[in-house]
Amino acid sequence: TKASLCWFSSNEVTKLRNIGISAHIDSGKTTLTERILFYTGRINSIHDVRGKDGVGAKMDSMDLEREKGITIQSAATFCKWKDAHINIIDTPGHVDFTIEVERALRVLDGGILVLCGVSGVQSQSLTVDRQMKRYKVPRLAFVNKLDRQGSNPWKVIGDLRNQLKLNAAALQIPIGLEGEHKGVVDLIEEKSYLFQGEKGEKVVEGEVPAELKDLVEEKRAELIEKLADTDDEIGELFLMEEMPDIDTLKAAIRRTTLSCTFVPVFMGSAFKNKGVQPLLDGVIDYLPEPHEKENFALDRSNNEEPVQVTAKKEDPLLALAFKLEETQFGQLTYMRIYQGMLKKGNQITNVNDGKKIKLARIVRMHSDDMEEIDEAGAGEVVAMFGVDCRSMDTFSDGSTNLAMSSMFVPEPVMSLAVKPKKSQMQNNFSKAIAKFTKEDPTLRVKIDDETKETILSGMGELHLEVYIERMAREYDVECITGQPNVNYKETINKKQTFDWLHKKQTGGSGQYAKVIGFIEPMTEDDMKELGKINEFENRCIGTNIPPEYYSSCEKGMNDAVSEGALVGCEVEGLRVVLEDGASHAVDSSDMAFRICMANAVRDTMKKAAPSVLEPVMSVQVEVPAEFQGAVVAALNRRMGLIQSSDMNEDGSGIRITAEVPLANMFGYSTELRSQTQGKGEFTMEYFKHIPVPKNVQEELMKNYKEEREAKQDAA
């Protein structure tokens, strides 16, 4: 083991790559990762995701993942190829786990977008692409599954250009497709690579086959033309009709890939062990070193101004905890080091709460096996034990007040009431919930004040289902779940003034407070600019309301907006302006103003044309053409607005985009499967909240009223 540890020590490795492999469900990302680990010598045998041997892929280390054949948590793994060190983060492709993908993309320097050679760009590829663009991640594309019937890499490249609007061109062409697929031809060096041996480990270089010579010429010209569009040096050569040499071409591809203006496309079939080694060469040739990708930290002492991270080992430490996991040895924290060094035994400071921590163990992760190391430098991804922190906390050595920017966390859209089946499981139940919410920021938990139920909120049915199943497996807690609830919100539609007096006289000092002002709706732009959904504005002049009670008035407003007057949901888009009021020398108190303001806002909201808002999802359905009528009819039944319905490029199916209220999406996956003989699939993500129809609003208000009356009678 000593030899193998030294083989991985960070001093001798000259190049470092942090890459993520992301794609649509079942495009073969986990299989690709498995092959990469095998060819780089990290694992000795290959197991497939749904293999006959029942072992499951190396990266799917949770029971649930092996059983369902889907990847839920991003496992981090590292390996060595030629003279470079590669950290791979395997990301889930399911839309309910997009937070995992976003988290991984924050930490990566480059990505591989895996596409299926038959289906091309699918709905989830669009989501992943959007996230990669948001974090400006340079990427390579890998067209997988070229051994399958109907595979066509040129259609996939067309999809990349038309649907994702990427400037993509092939660096390779396949030798044979479907059952004939043997290898690839490299367009830059004009060599063929055949993959022989039982597991494709022998790469045989050769000449370009004669029958492919014309295609190689054509595709090489196309590659140079695409590069000429974005790179000046190649552009000049192209205009002078000169052929760039190999080094010039490679340098240009690297420059344009790093600036995110070009996407090189590689080909192969991971399952049949073809094309993986040239892809690894591509990762080293074209994806960035940690210092080549710009990362910014926020300076807490200077109004969160962005500061560029240097990625040098000598500078003060800056590291980000991007993922937490419970293991039998305690909490394991995955860290990405942006600058400085982590050394065993050193003290580090959590920037978010100022706690100092001594580093007891640093390990490198290989899915769920680990290797101990003594130090790690800038750009590496490592894991640590004995560090109590939350996901996305920043660590420094105490000398700086920089935080890696806060990550964009989407609002949860679906809630579920959960309780353990047996009361003796309560202890484990709370442990599980505490752990899950710590490691996943999109999972929220709250206790309903009135029903005292535990409400879990998350990103969709599957997201919540997976956590409930994990509770049963990891903590032995069987749960009873209630009807899923939709997170409605309330808002107002016109300006309304208020003049509210709160007076209560009982024995001793009473309560007295008066507030005058108005409430008005905020536009979406206002909310974006302020970065919050409600605003309290104080325009009082003089001391009719003593200044020490202003904060109580704001708290009163917050009480009112946390539970609206119509259906008891959170209020958004409300601006409360306090203009005047009155107080009493003896009877006015913090509490009196708080109650007064809460009642004033609640009462005035009823007069300000209030409406209930419901979450609307942007739903993308992909179905074979013959089912189009039935699917569109079903979406219309669910009050969906069809935005577009386009033919897939190869005419094999229809892609329907619609906006559907979430309340009408329950059980849609089962309906879609039964309508399309299991061939249809859909993905949805939160789009926005819009007002509900009048009849729905009245029904919601009626139900809310009945519930409240029932509770009052019970009390």
KASUL-V988959 format. One record per residue. PHI is phi in degrees with one decimal (NA if undefined). OMEGA is omega in radians with two decimals (none if undefined). D_CENTER is the distance of its C-alpha to the mean C-alpha in whole Angstrom. Layout:
# KASUL-V988959
PHI_OMEGA_D_CENTER, PHI_OMEGA_D_CENTER
This chain:
# KASUL-V988959
NA_-3.11_37, -61.3_-3.13_38, -62.6_-3.07_38, -69.7_3.11_35, -68.6_-3.12_33, -69.1_3.10_35, -58.9_-3.10_34, -106.8_-3.07_30, -68.0_-2.91_31, -80.3_-3.03_30, -73.7_-3.00_33, -83.1_-3.07_34, -77.8_-3.07_31, -87.2_-3.07_31, -109.5_3.14_28, -134.0_3.10_24, -131.6_2.99_21, -109.1_-3.07_17, -125.6_3.06_16, -120.3_3.11_13, -114.7_-3.09_14, -133.7_-3.03_11, -173.8_3.07_13, -73.0_3.10_14, -54.5_3.04_15, 61.9_3.02_18, -90.7_3.07_18, 97.8_3.13_19, -69.0_-3.06_17, -66.2_3.11_18, -63.8_3.13_21, -63.0_3.13_21, -60.7_3.14_20, -57.4_3.13_23, -65.6_-3.13_25, -59.8_-3.13_24, -64.0_-3.12_25, -68.2_-3.09_28, -70.0_3.13_29, -91.0_3.03_28, 81.1_-3.12_31, -83.3_3.06_28, -128.1_-3.01_29, -95.8_3.13_32, -141.4_-3.08_31, -108.8_3.03_29, -121.6_-3.11_28, -93.0_-3.05_26, -57.6_3.11_23, -113.0_-3.00_25, -72.9_-3.14_28, -71.1_-3.03_32, -78.2_3.06_32, 71.5_-3.13_30, -81.6_-3.10_28, 80.4_-3.09_25, -68.2_-3.10_23, -57.7_-3.02_23, -76.8_3.11_19, -88.4_-2.98_19, -93.2_3.09_20, -87.0_3.13_20, -53.2_-3.06_22, -60.5_-3.11_20, -69.7_-3.11_18, -66.0_-3.08_22, -69.7_-3.07_23, -88.2_-3.14_21, 66.7_3.05_20, -120.8_-3.12_16, -99.2_-3.08_14, -104.5_-3.11_12, -96.4_3.09_11, -79.3_3.10_11, -89.2_-3.13_15, -106.0_-3.06_16, -144.2_3.09_19, -129.0_-3.14_22, -155.0_-3.07_25, -127.8_3.14_27, -131.1_-3.04_28, 54.1_-3.10_32, -109.7_-3.11_32, -121.0_-3.10_28, -107.1_-3.08_25, -119.1_2.99_22, -97.2_-3.11_19, -112.1_3.06_17, -113.8_-3.09_13, -87.4_-3.03_13, -112.6_-3.14_10, -75.0_-3.13_9, -104.6_-3.08_10, -84.2_-3.02_10, -62.7_3.14_9, -70.0_-3.14_9, -110.4_-3.04_7, -60.5_-3.12_3, -61.7_3.12_3, -63.7_-3.12_5, -66.5_-3.12_4, -61.7_-3.11_3, -63.6_-3.14_6, -64.3_-3.08_8, -67.0_3.10_8, -62.6_-2.94_9, -94.6_-3.06_12, -84.2_2.98_13, -107.9_-3.12_16, -154.0_-3.11_16, -137.3_2.98_14, -116.0_3.10_16, -94.9_-3.10_15, -92.0_-3.13_17, -124.1_3.12_19, -80.8_-3.08_21, -65.9_-3.13_25, -96.9_-3.04_26, -83.6_3.13_23, 70.8_-3.09_22, -78.8_3.14_19, -109.3_-2.99_17, -57.4_-3.11_15, -71.8_3.09_12, -60.4_-3.14_13, -66.1_3.14_13, -62.3_-3.11_9, -62.8_-3.14_9, -62.1_-3.14_11, -61.9_-3.14_10, -67.7_3.14_7, -63.3_3.12_10, -68.5_-3.12_13, -61.4_-3.12_11, -99.7_3.10_11, 49.2_-3.12_14, -93.4_3.05_14, -65.2_-3.08_17, -146.1_2.95_17, -110.7_3.02_20, -112.2_3.10_20, -126.0_3.12_21, -88.3_-3.00_23, -100.3_3.02_23, 60.7_3.12_26, -74.4_3.11_29, -88.1_-3.07_31, -85.8_3.10_30, -59.8_3.03_32, 80.8_-3.14_32, -76.9_-3.12_29, -148.8_-3.06_30, -63.6_-3.07_28, -72.7_3.07_29, -66.5_-3.11_28, -64.1_3.14_24, -65.8_3.06_25, -60.6_3.10_26, -60.2_-3.13_23, -58.8_-3.10_21, -74.5_-3.01_24, -83.4_-3.04_24, -89.3_-3.11_21, -93.2_3.12_18, 53.8_3.12_21, -101.3_3.08_21, -85.6_-3.02_24, -113.4_3.03_24, -150.2_-3.08_27, -77.0_3.00_28, -99.6_-3.10_29, -140.3_2.92_31, -127.1_-3.07_33, -77.2_3.01_33, -94.9_-3.12_36, 78.4_3.10_37, -121.1_-3.13_34, 52.4_-3.08_34, -65.8_-3.05_36, -88.1_-2.97_38, -66.6_-3.06_35, -113.6_-3.06_36, -177.7_-3.11_34, -137.1_3.03_33, -109.7_3.11_35, -82.2_-3.06_34, -76.4_-3.07_35, -78.9_-3.11_35, -90.5_-3.13_38, 52.5_3.08_39, -129.4_3.05_39, -103.9_3.07_38, -122.1_3.04_36, -108.9_-3.08_37, -109.9_-3.07_36, -119.8_-3.06_38, 90.8_-3.02_39, -61.1_-3.08_38, -119.2_3.06_34, 68.5_-3.06_34, -80.1_3.13_34, -92.9_3.12_37, -99.9_-3.08_37, -104.5_3.11_40, -83.1_3.11_40, -160.1_3.09_42, -78.2_3.06_44, -69.6_3.11_42, -57.5_-3.03_44, -57.8_-3.04_46, -71.4_-3.12_45, -101.0_-3.03_41, -55.5_-3.10_43, -64.9_-3.13_43, -63.5_3.13_39, -61.0_3.13_38, -58.1_-3.06_40, -62.8_-3.07_39, -73.8_3.11_35, -69.2_3.11_36, -63.2_-3.14_37, -64.7_3.11_34, -59.8_-3.11_32, -65.1_-3.14_34, -64.7_-3.14_35, -64.9_3.11_31, -67.9_-3.10_31, -62.0_3.13_34, -63.9_-3.02_32, -117.6_-3.07_30, -116.4_-3.04_32, -64.5_-3.04_35, -62.0_3.12_37, -66.8_3.14_36, -57.5_-3.14_37, -65.6_3.13_40, -61.1_-3.10_41, -64.6_-3.13_40, -68.2_3.13_42, -85.0_3.13_45, 57.3_3.06_45, -103.7_3.10_44, -89.2_3.11_42, -67.1_3.09_40, -82.4_-3.00_40, -59.5_-3.08_38, -65.1_3.13_37, -62.3_-3.13_37, -62.4_-3.10_34, -62.8_-3.13_32, -63.3_-3.12_32, -67.9_3.14_31, -63.5_3.14_28, -62.8_-3.13_27, -58.5_-3.05_27, -73.3_3.10_26, -67.2_-3.12_23, -64.2_-3.12_22, -87.1_3.11_22, 61.6_3.11_20, -105.6_-3.11_23, -148.8_3.10_23, -125.0_3.08_22, -73.0_-3.09_24, -111.4_3.10_24, -107.9_-3.06_25, -130.8_3.05_27, 157.8_3.08_27, -145.1_-3.06_27, -63.2_-3.08_25, -63.0_3.14_27, -95.9_3.05_30, 59.9_3.14_30, -118.2_2.95_30, 82.9_-3.08_29, -78.4_-3.11_27, -62.5_3.09_29, -61.4_3.10_29, -64.7_3.10_25, -63.4_3.07_25, -61.6_3.14_28, -62.8_3.13_26, -60.0_-3.11_23, -73.3_-3.08_26, -72.9_-2.91_27, -117.9_-3.14_25, -96.0_-2.93_22, -76.3_2.87_22, -69.7_3.14_23, -54.1_-3.06_21, -79.7_-3.11_24, -86.3_3.12_23, -99.7_-3.09_20, -74.8_3.01_20, -123.4_-3.11_18, -119.4_3.02_19, -108.7_3.12_20, -103.3_-3.13_21, -84.4_-3.07_24, -66.3_-3.06_25, -78.6_-3.09_28, -126.6_3.01_28, 56.7_3.13_26, 54.1_3.07_23, -70.9_3.12_24, -69.9_3.11_22, -126.0_-3.12_24, -73.8_-3.14_23, -84.3_-3.02_23, -84.7_-3.10_26, 63.1_3.06_24, -103.1_-3.10_28, -71.2_-3.04_29, -77.7_-3.03_32, -75.4_3.11_30, -60.3_-3.06_29, -67.1_2.99_26, -145.2_-3.11_23, -138.3_-3.08_20, -122.3_3.06_16, -85.0_-3.02_16, -105.9_-3.14_12, -158.2_3.11_12, -119.8_3.09_15, -144.4_3.06_17, -87.2_3.03_20, -126.8_-3.13_23, -68.9_3.12_27, -98.7_-3.11_28, 109.6_-3.05_25, -75.7_3.10_22, -104.8_-3.08_20, -114.5_3.08_18, -82.6_-3.10_16, -124.4_2.95_17, -110.5_-3.14_17, -91.9_-3.13_20, -93.4_3.01_20, -152.2_-3.13_24, 83.2_-3.10_27, -128.2_2.96_28, -103.0_3.11_27, -124.4_3.13_30, -61.5_3.10_31, 89.4_3.12_33, -77.0_3.05_32, -99.2_3.04_31, -126.0_-3.07_28, -116.2_3.04_27, -82.1_-3.04_24, -64.6_-3.04_23, -70.3_3.13_22, -125.9_3.04_25, 75.1_-3.13_27, -75.5_3.08_28, -98.5_-3.08_29, -133.4_3.06_29, -96.1_-3.09_31, -81.4_-3.12_29, -89.7_-3.10_31, -137.2_2.98_29, -117.8_3.14_26, -129.9_2.99_25, -103.0_-3.00_23, -98.1_3.01_21, -133.0_-2.96_22, 52.1_3.07_20, -118.2_2.94_22, -97.4_-3.13_25, -141.6_3.10_25, -125.7_-3.10_28, -79.2_3.02_29, -134.7_-3.10_30, -95.5_-3.12_31, -152.5_3.11_30, -144.4_-3.05_27, -106.3_-3.09_26, -54.9_3.09_24, 94.7_-3.07_21, -89.0_3.04_21, -114.9_-3.11_19, -131.8_3.08_21, -128.7_-3.10_20, -133.1_3.06_23, -104.6_2.99_25, 72.1_3.11_26, -114.9_-3.13_24, -94.7_-3.13_23, -156.5_3.10_20, -101.8_3.10_17, -65.3_3.13_13, 71.6_2.99_13, -82.2_3.12_17, -103.6_3.10_19, -119.0_3.07_22, -138.4_3.10_25, -93.5_3.02_29, 94.8_-3.03_30, -89.3_-3.09_31, -122.9_3.07_28, -116.2_-3.13_26, -102.3_3.04_23, -124.6_3.03_20, -67.6_-2.91_17, -54.2_-3.12_15, -67.3_-3.04_13, -87.2_3.12_10, -71.1_3.14_9, -113.2_-3.12_8, -68.3_3.10_8, -71.7_3.08_12, -68.2_-3.07_12, -119.2_-3.07_15, -140.9_3.14_17, -123.9_-3.06_19, -143.2_3.06_21, -84.8_-3.13_24, -126.3_2.96_25, -150.3_-3.13_28, -68.4_-3.09_29, -62.6_-3.11_32, -113.9_-3.05_34, -67.5_3.14_35, -71.5_3.11_35, -86.7_-3.03_32, -53.5_-3.09_31, -61.5_3.12_30, -64.5_-3.13_28, -60.3_-3.12_26, -68.1_3.10_25, -60.3_-3.09_25, -62.0_-3.09_22, -65.2_-3.14_20, -61.2_-3.10_21, -68.5_-3.08_19, -64.5_-3.10_16, -71.9_3.12_15, -70.0_-3.05_16, -91.9_-3.14_13, -131.7_-3.07_10, -65.0_-3.12_10, -85.9_3.10_9, -95.6_-3.14_12, -113.8_3.10_15, -130.6_2.99_19, -142.1_3.10_22, -100.5_3.13_26, -68.8_-3.06_27, -60.1_-3.02_31, -86.4_-3.06_33, -88.1_-3.10_32, 59.4_3.10_31, -87.5_3.03_28, -87.6_-3.12_25, -108.9_3.06_22, -97.3_3.07_19, -120.7_-3.13_16, -153.8_-2.96_13, -94.9_-3.13_11, 155.0_-3.06_13, -61.0_-3.07_16, -65.1_-3.14_15, -56.1_-3.11_12, -69.5_3.12_16, -59.4_-3.10_18, -62.6_-3.14_16, -68.1_-3.14_17, -67.9_3.11_20, -69.8_3.11_21, -64.0_3.09_20, -60.1_-3.11_22, -65.1_-3.06_25, -81.2_-3.00_25, -85.6_-3.05_24, -120.9_3.14_26, 58.8_-3.13_28, -110.9_3.05_27, -80.6_-3.10_28, -114.2_2.97_27, -102.8_-3.12_28, -113.1_3.14_26, -87.8_3.08_27, -66.8_3.12_26, -64.8_3.12_22, -110.6_3.12_23, -95.9_3.13_21, -82.9_3.07_20, -74.5_3.01_23, -134.3_3.10_24, -122.1_3.09_27, -152.9_3.09_28, -119.4_-3.06_32, -123.2_3.06_33, -147.3_-3.12_36, -78.5_-3.13_38, -147.1_-3.11_40, -88.7_3.03_42, -136.3_3.08_43, -148.2_-2.92_46, -122.6_-3.14_45, -116.7_3.11_48, -116.8_-3.05_47, -136.7_-3.12_50, -141.3_-3.09_51, -121.7_3.01_54, -124.0_-3.14_55, -54.5_-3.12_57, 79.9_-3.09_56, -74.2_-3.10_54, -92.2_3.08_52, -127.8_3.14_49, -146.2_3.04_49, -160.1_3.09_47, -137.4_3.11_47, -129.8_3.13_44, -130.3_3.12_44, 169.8_3.11_42, -149.1_3.01_39, -117.8_3.12_36, -147.7_3.12_34, -74.7_3.05_31, -103.8_3.08_29, -82.9_3.12_27, -60.8_-3.13_23, -64.0_3.11_24, -58.4_-3.08_26, -64.2_3.14_23, -62.5_-3.07_21, -64.0_-3.11_23, -77.4_-3.10_24, 76.7_3.05_20, -142.9_-2.98_21, -93.8_3.07_22, -134.2_-3.12_26, -136.9_3.04_28, -111.1_-3.11_32, -121.3_-3.09_34, -105.8_3.11_38, -116.9_-3.13_41, -73.1_3.05_43, -121.3_-3.12_46, 82.7_-3.02_49, -123.2_3.05_49, -57.4_2.95_49, -104.9_3.14_46, -57.3_-3.05_46, -53.8_-3.10_43, -67.9_-3.14_42, -94.4_3.14_41, -59.3_-3.09_39, -66.7_3.11_36, -66.1_3.12_37, -62.5_-3.13_37, -65.4_3.11_34, -62.2_3.12_33, -61.9_3.10_35, -63.0_-3.14_33, -61.9_3.08_29, -61.6_-3.08_31, -66.9_-3.06_32, -79.3_3.13_29, -75.1_3.08_27, -142.7_-3.04_29, -71.8_-3.06_30, -82.4_-3.02_34, -80.6_-3.09_33, -129.6_3.06_31, 70.6_3.12_30, -102.9_-3.14_26, -65.0_-3.13_25, -100.9_3.04_26, -134.9_3.09_24, 74.1_-3.10_26, -118.4_3.03_29, -113.3_3.11_31, -105.7_-3.14_34, -113.9_3.14_37, -96.8_-3.06_39, -111.1_-3.06_43, -163.7_3.12_45, 173.3_3.10_47, -151.1_3.12_49, -140.7_-3.12_50, -122.6_-3.03_52, -58.5_-3.06_54, -101.9_-2.95_54, -81.1_-3.12_52, -72.8_3.11_48, -150.0_3.10_46, -53.1_-3.09_42, -64.8_-3.08_42, -60.4_-3.13_44, -68.8_-3.13_42, -64.8_-3.14_38, -65.5_-3.10_40, -60.3_-3.09_42, -66.1_-3.12_39, -61.3_-3.13_36, -67.6_-3.14_39, -60.7_-3.10_40, -66.3_-3.12_36, -60.4_-3.07_36, -69.3_-3.08_39, -69.0_3.13_39, -57.5_-3.11_36, -62.9_-3.09_38, -92.9_-3.00_40, -99.0_-3.13_37, 47.0_-3.07_37, -74.1_3.04_33, -142.6_3.12_31, -95.6_3.13_28, -107.0_3.08_25, -123.1_3.14_23, -72.2_3.08_19, -110.2_-3.10_19, -103.7_3.00_16, -90.0_-3.01_16, -108.9_3.08_17, -117.0_-3.13_18, -114.2_3.07_20, -116.4_-3.10_22, -139.1_3.00_25, -61.2_-2.97_29, -55.2_-3.02_31, -68.1_-3.12_33, -97.4_-3.00_31, -55.7_-3.08_30, -57.7_-3.08_33, -62.7_-3.07_32, -70.0_3.13_28, -62.9_3.13_29, -60.9_-3.12_31, -65.1_3.12_29, -66.4_3.09_26, -63.8_3.10_29, -60.7_-3.13_31, -88.3_3.10_27, 61.3_-3.14_28, -84.5_3.02_25, -103.5_-3.12_26, -75.3_-3.13_26, -91.0_-3.14_25, -158.9_3.07_25, -146.8_-3.01_26, -114.1_3.06_27, -78.8_2.96_28, -63.4_-3.06_26, -57.2_-3.07_28, -89.9_3.11_30, 73.9_-3.06_31, -81.5_-3.07_30, -162.7_-3.09_28, -119.0_3.05_26, -113.5_-3.09_23, -108.2_3.08_23, -111.6_-3.12_21, -143.8_3.03_22, -111.4_-3.03_21, -127.5_3.06_22, -61.2_-3.08_22, -60.9_-3.10_20, -59.6_-3.11_23, -95.4_-3.06_24, -98.0_-3.13_21, -61.6_3.07_22, 69.4_-3.09_24, -69.7_-3.06_23, -61.4_3.13_21, -66.1_-3.11_25, -63.2_-3.11_27, -63.8_-3.14_25, -61.3_-3.07_26, -70.1_3.13_29, -72.6_-2.98_30, -116.4_-3.11_29, 53.8_3.10_30, 75.8_-3.08_27, -91.5_-3.07_26, -83.4_3.00_24, -144.6_-3.14_20, -139.9_3.01_18, -132.2_3.08_14, -139.9_2.98_13, -137.9_-3.06_11, -61.1_-3.13_13, -109.3_3.08_15, -168.9_3.03_17, -96.8_3.05_20, -132.0_-3.10_24, -62.1_3.12_27, -83.5_3.07_28, -60.3_-3.07_32, -54.3_-3.06_35, -63.3_3.13_36, -67.1_-3.13_32, -61.4_-3.13_32, -64.2_3.14_36, -65.0_3.13_35, -61.1_-3.11_32, -66.3_-3.14_35, -64.1_3.14_37, -60.6_-3.11_35, -62.3_-3.11_34, -63.8_-3.13_38, -62.1_3.13_39, -59.9_-3.11_36, -63.7_-3.13_38, -64.5_3.14_41, -61.9_-3.13_41, -67.6_3.14_39, -64.8_3.12_42, -63.0_-3.13_45, -63.7_-3.11_43, -71.2_none_43
